[in-house]
Amino acid sequence: MNDVTGPWTCPFCPLLCDSFGVDVGPHGALSLAGSDCPRAAAALTRFSDKAAVSSPAVLGRPCDLETAVAKAAALLAASRQPLFGGLGTDAAGARALYTLACATGAICDPAQGSALMQGVRALQDRGGFSTTLAELRTRADLVLCFGGLPAARYPEFFARAGLAKDDARVLVLAEGADGADHFDAASQLAALVEGRPVPCAAAPLRAAAARLQAARYAVLVYETAQLGPHGALVIEMLQRTVATLNRRTRAAALALGGADGAATVNQVFTWLSGLPLRSRAGVHGLEHEPLSFDAVRLCADGAVDLLLWVASFGTEPAPPDGVLPRIVLGHPMLAAAAADVFIPVATPGIGSDGHLFRTDGVVLMPLHAVRADTLPTVADVLRRLSSALGPPQ
């Protein structure tokens, strides 16, 4: 007989939906109960009873945890400039990551760090107005989805927002509408809402501006990962529209992003150091370089000599290909990834308890394990690594 665990907070999407259940099969297989969310359902298929018996490995050879930690510590001690990537962990793992990063002078950049940094840079440069899922649900009379509907990557968004996909309150400005790219569309929309003439503006933009001006509480929703390499400029234009509306009504923005723990790690690093990710605690003190400390750029330029990759939520994002020595703390199915040291870890919300920040950035959601798991948490492994390295020299 199967055992249904619920309510359950799903860790596989930044919405952190907490109204589902998990069906635990007789052989440890997991399936979704109370929802048909394809993202959550697909993620649960990657877990079985085999997860609990996965073992660490050094150069592909199974070993015990102590041996793997000792080898990983030796690699970190020999590194002159380590890079911590992926960063797929919860709040406790993020705290342990920060401690280890300070001890080793590591640069930290999450998977899809460029998308995360777009929002961070826009906030640093111009500030902004944001809202929560609860406020959107209870107060918004217009929800403008900029760049298209978020349902493909965030299947439960409309349910969380208390909206139907064909709700009259939902307005969509799709990517490439009438030939305008994201920045053109956002800048023209900002000008129209301000009441400035924009002769080249297409009819959908004019209609959207009129509806925004008429709304009592408008929310502009966008996905940071879909805004392109210059997304910070697009976000600044969207926030300009919000600021204009706030002179006489109410408006706010809601960014969707920060999956696989990225938003949580960024929050933790910021409150511990005062600086977001793409920072380093080195010989010059704390350094924040949102462009130079891009993991992809660092690897391509040969500016780092070791990669520690953390991916506790699943097989994606997988560590990038390359010749760098690498330590992987990840889902058991990542054991096939080439790594000098591989340590399987528990997934928060599946095999261990934990906490994650929701996409709106103000709610820290508790995660509860749905079954017993013998795997260590990311925080446990990182604390062992810090202890094995000893105090800074």
C-alpha positions as CSV (number, residue, x, y, z in Angstrom):
1,M,0.0,0.0,0.0
2,N,1.3,3.5,-0.9
3,D,1.7,6.2,1.7
4,V,0.6,9.8,0.7
5,T,2.6,12.5,2.5
6,G,1.1,16.0,2.6
7,P,0.8,18.8,2.6
8,W,4.2,19.1,1.0
9,T,6.3,22.1,-0.2
10,C,7.6,21.4,-3.6
11,P,11.3,22.4,-3.9
12,F,11.6,22.1,-7.7
13,C,10.3,25.5,-8.7
14,P,10.7,29.0,-7.1
15,L,6.9,29.2,-6.5
16,L,7.4,26.6,-3.7
17,C,3.8,25.4,-3.9
18,D,2.7,23.9,-0.6
19,S,-0.7,22.4,-1.3
20,F,0.4,19.2,-3.0
21,G,1.1,15.7,-1.6
22,V,3.6,13.0,-2.4
23,D,2.7,9.4,-3.0
24,V,5.5,7.2,-1.6
25,G,5.4,3.8,-3.4
26,P,6.3,0.4,-1.8
27,H,9.8,0.5,-3.4
28,G,10.5,4.1,-2.6
29,A,9.3,5.6,-5.9
30,L,7.7,9.0,-5.6
31,S,4.8,10.5,-7.5
32,L,2.7,13.7,-7.2
33,A,-0.7,13.7,-5.5
34,G,-3.2,16.5,-5.7
35,S,-1.7,18.3,-8.7
36,D,-0.8,17.6,-12.4
37,C,2.1,20.0,-12.4
38,P,4.5,18.6,-15.0
39,R,7.6,20.2,-13.5
40,A,7.1,18.6,-10.1
41,A,5.9,15.3,-11.5
42,A,9.0,15.0,-13.7
43,A,11.3,15.9,-10.9
44,L,9.9,13.2,-8.6
45,T,10.6,10.5,-11.1
46,R,14.3,11.0,-10.3
47,F,14.0,9.6,-6.8
48,S,13.8,5.9,-5.8
49,D,15.0,3.7,-3.0
50,K,18.4,3.5,-4.7
51,A,19.2,7.1,-3.6
52,A,19.7,6.0,0.0
53,V,22.4,3.5,-0.8
54,S,24.4,5.6,-3.2
55,S,28.0,6.0,-2.1
56,P,30.7,8.6,-2.5
57,A,33.5,8.0,-5.1
58,V,37.0,9.3,-5.7
59,L,38.0,9.1,-9.4
60,G,35.0,6.9,-10.0
61,R,35.9,4.3,-7.4
62,P,33.4,3.9,-4.5
63,C,34.7,4.9,-1.1
64,D,33.4,6.0,2.3
65,L,32.4,9.5,3.2
66,E,35.5,10.2,5.2
67,T,37.8,9.3,2.3
68,A,35.8,11.4,-0.1
69,V,35.9,14.4,2.3
70,A,39.6,14.1,2.8
71,K,40.3,14.0,-0.9
72,A,38.0,17.0,-1.5
73,A,39.8,18.9,1.3
74,A,43.2,18.2,-0.2
75,L,42.0,19.5,-3.6
76,L,40.6,22.7,-2.0
77,A,43.8,23.2,0.0
78,A,45.9,23.0,-3.2
79,S,43.7,25.3,-5.2
80,R,44.8,28.9,-5.7
81,Q,41.4,30.1,-7.0
82,P,38.4,27.8,-6.5
83,L,35.0,28.4,-8.1
84,F,31.8,27.3,-6.3
85,G,29.1,26.7,-8.9
86,G,25.7,25.2,-9.3
87,L,24.8,26.2,-5.7
88,G,21.7,24.0,-5.7
89,T,21.1,23.9,-1.9
90,D,18.9,25.3,0.8
91,A,19.5,28.0,3.5
92,A,21.6,25.7,5.8
93,G,23.7,24.6,2.8
94,A,24.1,28.2,1.8
95,R,25.4,29.2,5.2
96,A,27.9,26.4,5.1
97,L,28.9,27.4,1.6
98,Y,29.6,30.9,2.7
99,T,31.8,29.7,5.5
100,L,33.8,27.5,3.2
101,A,34.0,30.2,0.5
102,C,35.5,32.7,3.0
103,A,38.0,30.1,4.2
104,T,39.2,29.3,0.6
105,G,38.7,32.6,-1.2
106,A,36.3,31.0,-3.6
107,I,34.2,32.8,-6.1
108,C,30.6,31.8,-6.0
109,D,28.2,31.9,-9.0
110,P,25.0,29.8,-9.3
111,A,23.8,27.9,-12.4
112,Q,22.1,30.5,-14.6
113,G,23.9,33.1,-12.6
114,S,23.6,35.6,-15.5
115,A,19.8,35.6,-15.2
116,L,19.9,36.1,-11.4
117,M,22.4,38.9,-11.8
118,Q,20.1,40.8,-14.2
119,G,17.6,41.4,-11.4
120,V,20.4,42.1,-8.8
121,R,22.1,44.7,-11.0
122,A,18.8,46.5,-11.8
123,L,18.1,46.7,-8.1
124,Q,21.6,47.9,-7.3
125,D,21.5,50.6,-10.1
126,R,17.9,52.0,-9.9
127,G,16.0,50.2,-7.1
128,G,12.4,49.0,-7.7
129,F,9.0,48.1,-6.4
130,S,8.1,44.4,-5.9
131,T,5.2,42.5,-4.5
132,T,4.3,39.1,-3.2
133,L,2.2,36.2,-4.5
134,A,-0.3,36.8,-1.8
135,E,-0.7,40.5,-2.6
136,L,-1.0,39.8,-6.3
137,R,-3.7,37.2,-5.5
138,T,-5.8,39.5,-3.2
139,R,-5.3,43.0,-4.7
140,A,-4.2,43.1,-8.3
141,D,-6.8,44.1,-10.9
142,L,-4.4,43.8,-13.8
143,V,-1.6,41.3,-14.3
144,L,0.7,42.1,-17.2
145,C,2.8,39.1,-18.2
146,F,5.8,40.6,-20.1
147,G,7.5,38.3,-22.6
148,G,4.7,35.7,-22.6
149,L,2.8,33.5,-20.3
150,P,4.9,31.9,-17.5
151,A,2.9,28.7,-17.6
152,A,5.5,26.7,-19.5
153,R,8.2,27.0,-16.8
154,Y,6.0,27.8,-13.9
155,P,2.9,25.6,-14.5
156,E,1.2,26.5,-11.2
157,F,1.7,30.3,-11.5
158,F,-1.9,31.1,-12.3
159,A,-3.2,28.8,-9.6
160,R,-0.9,30.5,-7.1
161,A,-2.1,33.9,-8.3
162,G,-5.8,32.9,-8.1
163,L,-6.3,33.5,-11.8
164,A,-7.5,31.6,-14.8
165,K,-5.3,31.7,-17.9
166,D,-8.1,33.4,-19.7
167,D,-8.9,35.7,-16.8
168,A,-9.8,39.2,-18.0
169,R,-7.3,40.6,-15.5
170,V,-4.4,38.9,-17.4
171,L,-2.8,40.8,-20.2
172,V,0.1,39.3,-22.2
173,L,2.8,41.1,-24.1
174,A,4.5,38.3,-25.9
175,E,8.1,38.2,-27.0
176,G,8.7,39.7,-30.4
177,A,5.3,41.2,-30.7
178,D,5.1,43.4,-33.8
179,G,8.9,43.1,-34.3
180,A,9.9,44.8,-31.0
181,D,12.5,43.1,-28.9
182,H,12.3,43.0,-25.1
183,F,14.1,46.3,-24.6
184,D,12.2,48.2,-27.3
185,A,8.9,46.9,-26.0
186,A,9.7,47.8,-22.4
187,S,11.1,51.3,-23.2
188,Q,8.1,52.1,-25.4
189,L,5.7,50.9,-22.8
190,A,7.4,53.1,-20.2
191,A,7.2,56.2,-22.4
192,L,3.5,55.5,-23.3
193,V,2.6,55.2,-19.6
194,E,4.4,58.5,-18.9
195,G,2.2,60.1,-21.6
196,R,5.0,60.8,-24.0
197,P,4.4,60.4,-27.8
198,V,5.8,57.2,-29.3
199,P,4.8,57.2,-33.0
200,C,6.4,53.8,-33.7
201,A,4.6,52.0,-30.8
202,A,2.5,49.1,-32.0
203,A,-1.2,48.8,-31.1
204,P,-0.7,46.1,-28.4
205,L,1.7,48.3,-26.6
206,R,-0.7,51.3,-26.8
207,A,-3.5,49.1,-25.5
208,A,-1.3,47.8,-22.6
209,A,-0.3,51.3,-21.6
210,A,-4.0,52.4,-21.5
211,R,-5.0,49.5,-19.4
212,L,-2.1,50.0,-17.0
213,Q,-3.1,53.7,-16.6
214,A,-6.7,52.7,-15.8
215,A,-5.8,49.9,-13.3
216,R,-6.0,50.5,-9.6
217,Y,-3.3,47.9,-8.8
218,A,-1.2,46.6,-11.7
219,V,1.5,43.9,-11.3
220,L,4.1,43.4,-14.1
221,V,5.3,39.8,-14.1
222,Y,8.4,38.7,-16.0
223,E,10.9,35.8,-16.0
224,T,14.5,37.0,-15.6
225,A,15.9,34.0,-17.6
226,Q,13.8,35.0,-20.6
227,L,15.0,38.6,-20.9
228,G,18.3,38.0,-22.7
229,P,21.9,39.1,-22.0
230,H,20.8,42.7,-21.4
231,G,17.9,41.9,-19.1
232,A,18.9,44.4,-16.5
233,L,18.1,47.2,-18.9
234,V,14.7,45.6,-19.6
235,I,14.0,45.3,-15.9
236,E,14.9,49.0,-15.4
237,M,12.4,50.0,-18.0
238,L,9.7,47.8,-16.5
239,Q,10.4,49.3,-13.1
240,R,10.2,52.8,-14.6
241,T,6.7,51.9,-15.7
242,V,5.9,50.8,-12.2
243,A,7.3,54.0,-10.7
244,T,5.3,56.1,-13.0
245,L,2.1,54.3,-12.1
246,N,2.8,54.6,-8.4
247,R,2.6,58.4,-8.7
248,R,-1.2,58.2,-8.7
249,T,-2.2,54.5,-8.3
250,R,-0.5,51.4,-7.1
251,A,1.7,49.1,-9.1
252,A,4.5,46.6,-8.5
253,A,6.7,44.0,-10.3
254,L,7.0,40.2,-9.6
255,A,10.1,38.5,-11.0
256,L,10.0,34.8,-11.5
257,G,13.4,33.1,-11.2
258,G,16.1,31.9,-8.8
259,A,15.4,28.2,-9.2
260,D,17.5,25.3,-7.7
261,G,18.3,27.3,-4.6
262,A,20.0,30.2,-6.5
263,A,17.7,32.9,-4.9
264,T,18.1,31.4,-1.5
265,V,21.9,31.3,-1.7
266,N,21.9,34.9,-2.9
267,Q,19.8,35.9,0.0
268,V,22.0,34.1,2.5
269,F,25.2,35.5,1.1
270,T,23.8,39.0,1.1
271,W,22.7,38.9,4.8
272,L,26.0,37.4,5.9
273,S,28.3,39.6,4.0
274,G,26.3,42.6,2.7
275,L,27.1,41.5,-0.9
276,P,25.2,39.2,-3.3
277,L,26.7,36.3,-5.3
278,R,29.5,36.8,-7.7
279,S,31.6,38.0,-4.7
280,R,34.8,36.8,-3.1
281,A,36.4,37.0,0.3
282,G,40.0,37.3,-0.7
283,V,43.3,39.1,0.2
284,H,41.7,42.4,-0.7
285,G,38.7,41.8,1.5
286,L,35.2,41.4,0.1
287,E,35.0,41.9,-3.7
288,H,31.8,42.0,-5.8
289,E,32.3,41.7,-9.5
290,P,29.0,40.9,-11.3
291,L,30.6,40.8,-14.7
292,S,34.2,39.5,-14.0
293,F,33.0,36.7,-11.6
294,D,30.7,35.1,-14.2
295,A,31.4,31.3,-13.9
296,V,31.3,30.7,-17.6
297,R,33.8,33.5,-18.3
298,L,36.1,32.4,-15.5
299,C,36.3,28.9,-16.8
300,A,36.7,30.0,-20.4
301,D,39.6,32.4,-19.4
302,G,41.3,29.8,-17.2
303,A,41.0,32.1,-14.2
304,V,40.0,29.3,-11.8
305,D,41.7,26.0,-11.1
306,L,39.1,24.0,-9.2
307,L,35.3,23.6,-9.5
308,L,33.1,22.6,-6.5
309,W,29.6,22.0,-8.0
310,V,26.5,21.7,-5.8
311,A,23.3,20.3,-7.2
312,S,21.1,18.7,-4.6
313,F,17.7,19.1,-6.3
314,G,18.2,16.8,-9.3
315,T,20.4,15.9,-12.3
316,E,20.0,19.4,-13.8
317,P,21.9,21.6,-13.8
318,A,24.8,19.2,-14.3
319,P,28.4,20.4,-13.9
320,P,29.8,21.9,-17.1
321,D,32.2,20.0,-19.3
322,G,35.9,20.9,-18.9
323,V,39.3,19.9,-17.6
324,L,39.2,21.5,-14.2
325,P,39.5,19.3,-11.2
326,R,36.1,19.0,-9.8
327,I,34.2,18.1,-6.6
328,V,30.5,17.3,-7.1
329,L,28.0,17.3,-4.2
330,G,24.8,16.2,-5.9
331,H,21.9,14.0,-6.6
332,P,22.9,10.3,-6.7
333,M,22.2,10.2,-10.4
334,L,25.0,12.7,-11.0
335,A,27.5,10.0,-10.1
336,A,28.0,9.4,-13.8
337,A,29.4,13.0,-14.2
338,A,33.1,13.1,-14.5
339,A,34.4,14.2,-11.1
340,D,37.6,13.8,-9.0
341,V,35.3,13.5,-6.0
342,F,31.6,12.8,-6.0
343,I,29.5,12.9,-2.8
344,P,25.8,12.1,-3.1
345,V,23.6,14.4,-0.9
346,A,20.1,14.5,0.3
347,T,17.5,16.6,-1.5
348,P,15.8,19.2,0.7
349,G,12.1,18.4,0.8
350,I,12.7,14.8,-0.2
351,G,15.3,13.2,2.0
352,S,15.9,16.0,4.4
353,D,14.3,19.0,6.0
354,G,15.3,22.5,5.0
355,H,14.3,26.0,4.0
356,L,14.0,27.9,0.7
357,F,13.1,31.5,-0.2
358,R,10.1,31.8,-2.5
359,T,10.5,33.7,-5.8
360,D,9.0,36.8,-4.3
361,G,12.0,37.0,-1.9
362,V,10.1,37.6,1.4
363,V,8.8,34.2,2.4
364,L,11.2,31.5,3.8
365,M,9.3,28.3,3.2
366,P,10.0,25.2,5.4
367,L,10.7,21.9,3.6
368,H,10.0,18.6,5.2
369,A,11.4,15.2,4.2
370,V,8.9,12.7,2.7
371,R,10.9,9.7,3.6
372,A,14.0,8.6,5.6
373,D,17.2,9.1,3.8
374,T,20.7,8.0,4.8
375,L,22.4,10.6,2.6
376,P,24.2,13.6,4.3
377,T,22.9,17.1,3.6
378,V,25.0,19.6,1.7
379,A,25.5,21.5,4.9
380,D,26.8,18.4,6.7
381,V,29.3,17.7,3.9
382,L,30.5,21.3,3.7
383,R,30.9,21.5,7.5
384,R,33.1,18.4,7.3
385,L,35.1,20.0,4.5
386,S,35.6,23.2,6.5
387,S,36.7,21.1,9.5
388,A,39.1,19.0,7.4
389,L,40.7,22.2,6.0
390,G,41.3,23.5,9.5
391,P,41.6,27.2,10.5
392,P,42.8,29.7,7.8
393,Q,46.5,30.1,7.6
